[in-house]
Amino acid sequence: MNNESNENAIIQNLKDAGCNQDMITAFINDLKEGCIDDGMKLLAAHRRLLLEEIHREQKKIDCLDYLVYKMKKTKQVKI
C-alpha cells in the first residue's frame, strides 16, 4: 500500500469515527511531522468525547426503561 492510499484509508477511518475536518487535518499533520504522540492524544480526546456521548444516551435509555418498568408494575399511569 502506498503512502497516498494509506493516508486516504486513515482519513476515511477518522471520518467514519465522526472526526471533523479540523481534527482530521491536525491528525494527518501530526503524522507527517512525526508527532505520533500528539496524534494519539487527539484520538484519545475524540474517544473520550464519544464515550461521554454514549453515557448521556444510556442515561436517557435508563430513564425510559424505568418509566416502562413503573407502568408495567402499576398497570396504569395517573397524572
MOURKA-V991485 format. One record per helix or strand. SS is the DSSP state (a for helix, b for strand). FROM is the first residue (numbers start at 1). TO is the last residue. If there is no record, write none. Layout:
ss: {SS;SS}
from: {FROM;FROM}
to: {TO;TO}
//
This chain:
ss: {a;a;a}
from: {3;21;36}
to: {16;32;74}
//
